[in-house]
Every structure is written in C-alpha cells, then in structure tokens.
Amino acid sequence: MAKIAVELERALARRAVNGGPGHAAARVLAQGDGWIVEDVVCTSGPRDRPFEERHSHVAIAMVVAGSFQYRSDDGSATRRELMTPGSLLLGNPGQPFECGHEHGAGDRCLSFRYTADYFESLAAPAGPRLRVLRLPPVRALSPLVARACAGLAGSVSGPWEELSIKLAARTLEVVGGVSLYPSGAPPSAVARVTRTVRAIEHHPHTGLGLTSLAREAGLSPYHFLRTFERLTSVTPHQYVLRARLREAAMRLAADSARVLDIALDSGFGDVSNFNRAFRAEFGVSPRAYRLNLR
C-alpha cells in the first residue's frame, strides 16, 4: 500500500507549497455503458470546512489511503462514519453527503460509480438500494480490494469492468448481513482512532499489539478495544492483520521477492503463519495468488 500512498503524499506536499484550499482531483481509469472507475485524490485537511454534495450515481468508493469522516442519511437517521483503508463508502443517487478531514489531511479512493438502471440490473433480486453508508474491511471484500489496489498501482492490468461488476455483487451480499453499530461517537474518540489507523497505515509491519495501540490512542486497552471496534466494525487485531495482508498482496503482485521475505517484511513472524493467514483471507496460497495475477 506504500506505493499507493505516495501519490497522496505528493499531492499534500504540493498543496503545502502552493497554498489554497484542499480539493478532490479525479482521474478516470476506465468507463463503459453505465459504469465508471476513477482514482480520486483529496487534499482536504482539518482547516477545510466540508460542504454538502449529492451522489449523482450509485457509489461504491474503496478507501486505499488516508482517512476521513463520511456524513449522510442512511434512510433512518443522519450518521457519521469513519472511513479507513480497506473500507467501502456507499451512496445512492440523489443522496446528500459530506466528507470531512477534521482529524487528518488527505485520502485516496477508488471510486466505482454506476447509473441506477445499470446497478439495478446487477442487483436483482437483492434490490438496487444500498441501505448502509459504509462497509468495514472484512474478509469477504479482501480479494477485490487487493486486486483493485494492484491494478491502481500498475502491478497488474486492471480488468476494471469485471471488477466493477464483482464489487457491486459482493457489496450487496455483504450489506445484507451487516449489523450497524450505534452512531454518535464523541469527536475525541474519532480523533484517537483516526490517529491509530493512520499509524497502522504508515507502519503495518511493526509491533502493533493491543497495548501499544491503546497507548498510542491514550486509552486503556479495554476502552480502546471498545472504541476502535465501535468506529471501524472490526477489532484492532483484525484491522492490523488485513493491513499486513493487503501490503503482502501488493508485494506479490509487484515484484518477484521470495514469499518468505514478503512474509517477514509484512510483519509475520514465520512463513507458515503467513501462509495460513493469507489462504484464509484470499482463498489461495501466496504462490497461487501470484501465479493467478500473472
């Protein structure tokens, strides 16, 4: 994921030199009849006030770097969700929303957008409306997230139409089984968890046990565990493990380093543990994953 984060860091550096307000810049990666995929880099930060926008299409945005807060109405109440790498932002046509960066500057997303008619053709019989605002980084989405990130980084060619269809179908499957956490976390809790997830993003391979993460957040391990899971919908262990596995998947796609070296560089103590975790997450061994991409 480091390669993907570089473009975001460069955009933030340019903004620091040039001044001016933060903004989102979109680059079209692929498009077709009823769908479009864009690489969106946003340089907004704590000093930029969010403003209300509206989704023009069905939106499934994959966060690949940075973090931000997404505020919208899910049909029952106005909610605020913390968006982190590996999570999906969801929106329906005409739905108002705001994205804020109160606790950290910048993010990068892969935005998959669909016309209502096209998405409805993919959604049947599940129904075309997305009933939640966010999906956390869960195992069911990991293969698609890793594949999309490899395509964004240029490690492999991106079959974007195929990915857009698979992502829509899998998102609807996962949405059907989602239980929402209570909303309304205090800003101080959001700030602490944001600081933690950004530290994990920059150094996923280092020692990131519950105690050290809680110390980074300034909370007791018990309160940190509850707060982190409430805001991200996964435990700290699950979040760190998936961050390491995404990094390893990127390495497997990008270079020819030995699996052992990738395992150790990604923060795994031994290759057997890495192989088990990788197979559980992606359904294949690291070697088979590399061969399938190539």
C-alpha positions in Angstrom: 0.0 0.0 0.0 3.0 2.3 0.4 3.2 2.8 -3.4 -0.5 3.9 -3.4 0.0 6.3 -0.5 3.0 8.0 -2.3 0.7 9.8 -4.8 -1.4 11.1 -1.9 1.7 12.4 0.0 2.9 14.1 -3.2 -0.5 15.9 -3.6 -0.4 17.0 0.0 3.1 18.3 -0.4 2.1 20.3 -3.5 -0.7 21.8 -1.6 1.6 22.8 1.3 3.9 24.6 -1.2 1.2 26.2 -3.4 -1.3 27.0 -0.6 -5.0 27.3 -1.3 -7.9 25.1 -0.1 -7.9 21.4 -0.3 -9.8 19.7 -3.1 -10.5 16.4 -4.7 -9.0 15.5 -8.1 -10.4 12.6 -10.1 -8.7 10.6 -12.9 -10.7 8.3 -15.0 -9.2 4.8 -15.1 -12.0 3.1 -17.2 -15.6 3.6 -18.1 -18.3 1.9 -20.1 -22.1 1.9 -20.6 -23.5 2.5 -17.2 -20.3 2.4 -15.1 -17.1 4.4 -14.5 -14.0 3.9 -12.3 -12.0 6.9 -11.1 -8.9 7.4 -9.0 -9.8 10.2 -6.6 -7.1 12.0 -4.5 -8.3 14.5 -1.9 -6.0 17.0 -0.2 -8.5 18.5 2.3 -7.5 18.8 5.9 -8.7 20.0 9.3 -8.8 23.6 8.2 -11.1 22.9 5.2 -14.8 23.0 6.0 -16.8 20.2 4.5 -19.7 21.1 2.2 -22.7 19.2 1.2 -22.7 17.3 -2.1 -25.1 14.8 -3.7 -24.3 11.4 -5.2 -25.2 11.5 -8.9 -24.8 7.7 -9.3 -24.8 4.6 -7.1 -21.4 5.0 -5.5 -19.0 2.4 -4.1 -15.8 4.1 -3.1 -12.9 1.9 -1.9 -10.6 3.8 0.5 -7.0 2.9 -0.3 -5.0 5.6 1.7 -5.7 8.2 4.4 -8.9 8.6 6.3 -11.9 10.8 6.6 -15.4 11.2 8.1 -18.4 10.5 5.9 -21.7 12.0 6.9 -25.0 11.2 5.3 -28.5 9.9 5.8 -28.9 6.1 5.6 -32.7 6.3 5.3 -33.4 6.1 9.1 -31.1 8.7 10.5 -28.2 11.0 9.8 -25.0 9.2 10.6 -21.3 9.9 10.6 -18.9 7.1 9.7 -15.1 6.9 10.0 -13.6 5.8 6.6 -10.3 3.9 6.7 -8.2 2.0 4.2 -10.0 -1.2 3.1 -13.4 0.1 3.9 -16.1 1.0 1.3 -18.1 4.2 1.2 -21.6 3.6 -0.2 -24.2 6.1 -1.6 -27.4 6.1 -3.7 -28.4 8.6 -6.4 -29.6 11.9 -5.0 -28.4 11.1 -1.5 -26.7 14.2 0.2 -23.4 13.7 1.9 -20.4 15.5 3.4 -16.8 14.3 3.7 -14.7 15.9 6.5 -11.0 15.6 7.5 -11.2 17.0 11.0 -8.5 14.7 12.3 -6.0 14.2 9.5 -5.3 15.5 6.0 -5.9 13.7 2.7 -7.3 10.5 1.4 -7.2 8.4 -1.8 -10.1 6.4 -3.1 -11.0 4.1 -6.0 -14.5 5.3 -6.9 -16.8 2.9 -8.7 -20.0 4.7 -9.9 -23.0 3.1 -11.6 -26.1 4.5 -13.3 -29.3 3.5 -11.4 -30.5 1.3 -14.3 -27.2 -0.5 -14.7 -26.8 -1.1 -11.0 -30.4 -2.4 -10.8 -29.6 -5.0 -13.5 -26.7 -6.2 -11.3 -28.6 -6.1 -8.0 -31.6 -8.3 -8.8 -33.0 -9.9 -6.7 -31.2 -8.2 -3.8 -32.7 -4.8 -4.7 -30.8 -1.8 -6.0 -30.6 0.4 -2.9 -27.6 0.4 -0.6 -29.1 0.6 2.9 -25.9 1.4 4.9 -23.2 4.1 4.5 -20.1 2.1 5.0 -18.7 -1.5 4.9 -15.7 -2.2 7.1 -12.5 -4.0 5.9 -14.0 -7.5 6.1 -12.6 -10.8 4.7 -15.4 -11.1 2.1 -14.1 -7.9 0.4 -10.3 -8.5 0.8 -9.7 -10.3 -2.6 -11.4 -7.5 -4.5 -9.7 -4.7 -2.6 -6.3 -6.3 -3.1 -7.0 -6.9 -6.8 -8.2 -3.3 -7.3 -5.1 -1.9 -5.4 -2.8 -4.0 -7.6 -4.5 -2.5 -10.7 -4.2 1.0 -9.3 -0.5 0.6 -8.5 0.1 -0.7 -12.1 1.4 -4.0 -10.8 -1.1 -5.9 -13.0 -3.5 -4.8 -15.7 -6.8 -3.7 -14.2 -9.9 -5.5 -15.6 -12.0 -2.7 -14.3 -15.3 -3.7 -15.8 -15.1 -7.2 -14.4 -14.0 -5.7 -11.0 -16.9 -3.2 -11.0 -19.4 -6.0 -11.6 -17.9 -8.3 -8.9 -17.6 -5.4 -6.4 -21.3 -4.4 -6.9 -22.4 -8.0 -6.4 -20.2 -8.7 -3.4 -21.1 -5.4 -1.8 -24.8 -6.2 -1.9 -24.1 -9.6 -0.4 -22.2 -8.1 2.5 -24.7 -5.3 3.0 -27.4 -7.9 3.5 -25.6 -9.3 6.6 -24.4 -6.0 8.2 -25.4 -5.1 11.7 -24.9 -1.4 12.3 -23.1 -0.1 15.4 -24.6 2.8 17.3 -23.7 6.2 15.9 -22.8 9.3 17.8 -19.2 8.6 18.9 -17.7 11.8 20.5 -15.1 13.7 18.4 -12.4 12.9 20.9 -12.9 9.1 20.3 -12.9 9.6 16.5 -9.7 11.6 16.7 -8.0 8.9 18.8 -9.0 6.1 16.5 -8.1 8.1 13.4 -4.6 8.7 14.8 -4.3 5.0 15.4 -5.4 3.8 11.9 -3.1 6.3 10.3 -0.2 5.0 12.3 -1.1 1.4 11.2 -1.3 2.5 7.6 2.2 4.0 7.7 3.8 1.2 9.6 1.6 -2.0 9.3 4.6 -4.3 9.7 5.8 -3.0 13.1 4.8 -4.3 16.5 1.2 -3.3 16.8 -0.3 -5.2 19.8 -3.4 -4.0 21.6 -1.4 -2.5 24.5 0.9 -0.4 22.2 -2.1 0.7 20.1 -4.0 1.7 23.1 -1.0 3.7 24.4 -0.9 5.5 21.0 -4.5 6.4 21.4 -4.2 7.5 25.0 -6.8 5.0 26.3 -6.8 1.9 28.4 -6.7 -1.4 26.4 -10.3 -2.1 27.4 -11.7 1.3 26.3 -9.5 1.3 23.2 -10.8 -2.1 22.1 -14.5 -1.0 22.6 -14.0 2.4 20.9 -12.0 1.0 17.9 -14.5 -1.8 17.2 -17.4 0.6 17.5 -16.0 3.0 14.9 -14.4 0.5 12.5 -16.6 -2.5 13.0 -13.5 -4.8 13.3 -11.2 -5.5 16.1 -7.7 -3.9 16.2 -6.2 -7.3 15.6 -8.4 -7.9 12.5 -7.6 -4.4 11.2 -3.8 -4.8 11.6 -3.9 -8.3 10.1 -5.8 -7.2 7.0 -3.5 -4.2 6.6 -0.5 -6.5 6.6 -2.1 -9.0 4.2 -3.1 -6.2 1.7 0.6 -5.0 1.8 1.8 -8.5 1.2 -0.7 -9.0 -1.7 0.6 -5.8 -3.3 4.2 -7.1 -3.0 3.3 -10.4 -4.5 1.8 -8.6 -7.5 4.5 -6.0 -7.8 7.8 -7.9 -7.5 9.5 -11.3 -7.5 10.7 -11.3 -3.9 10.6 -14.7 -2.1 7.4 -15.4 -0.2 9.5 -15.8 3.0 10.9 -12.3 2.6 7.5 -10.8 1.9 6.1 -12.5 5.0 8.8 -11.2 7.2 8.7 -7.7 5.7 4.9 -7.6 6.2 5.2 -8.3 10.0 4.6 -12.0 10.2 6.9 -14.0 12.4 7.2 -17.0 10.2 6.1 -18.1 6.8 3.8 -20.9 7.9 1.7 -18.4 9.9 1.7 -16.1 6.9 0.6 -18.8 4.5 -2.3 -19.8 6.8 -3.5 -16.2 7.2 -3.1 -15.5 3.5 -5.1 -18.5 2.4 -7.8 -17.8 4.9 -8.1 -14.2 3.7 -7.8 -14.7 -0.1 -8.7 -18.4 -0.6 -5.4 -19.4 -2.2 -1.8 -19.7 -1.2 0.6 -16.7 -1.7 2.3 -18.5 -4.6 -1.0 -19.4 -6.3 -2.2 -15.8 -5.8 1.0 -14.5 -7.6 0.6 -17.0 -10.4 -3.1 -16.2 -10.9 -2.3 -12.5 -11.3 0.4 -13.1 -13.9 
